């Protein structure tokens, strides 16, 4: 499974994740998040990163212009859309993007089933709440285009291999505190996922 470490707020944490084998890093551009980074902070981190690492910019309730401008400014390679998006907005994006499904029930996980998508547990806040999704919902479902998020950590990620998810995404599950990663947990998470 491919791995994304989300909520990166420092160059040190970015390199811990990369050196442990992360495929992608997530930068949160949602001001209400405790893992929020300004475009300038993200740009300073991203400019120092080695090549061949996906840099994902996470957005909540913003327009296409904001997404396009922010991704270009900071050097993000993918936009993660943590809100209900219209086709019109998607058509206006100049950057590759992935939609997020905040699943309340099993039926929700089949939304956008023809495309790669991130499936997270529904909660009132947006992301990083550590709420676990019911993995039983994925039995007999084609998970090859699903990136699973929500309540994952280094102890439980290994149990997901039977579902054959495209990838997994973690934030709070590998932290010492909001926005500060635990090096040991990051390494174990990626090792156990792969």
Buried (B, 14 or more C-beta within 10 A) or exposed (E): BBBBBBBBBBBEBBBBBBEBBBBBBBBBBBEEBBBBBEBEBBBBBBEEBEEEBBBBBBBBEBEBEEBBEBBEBBBBBBBBBBBEBEEEBEEEBEBEBBBBBBBEEEEBBBEBEEEBBBBBBBBEEBBBBBBEBEBEBBEEBEBEBBBBBBBBBBEBBBEBEEBEBBBBBBBBBBBEEBBEBBBEBBBBBBBBBB
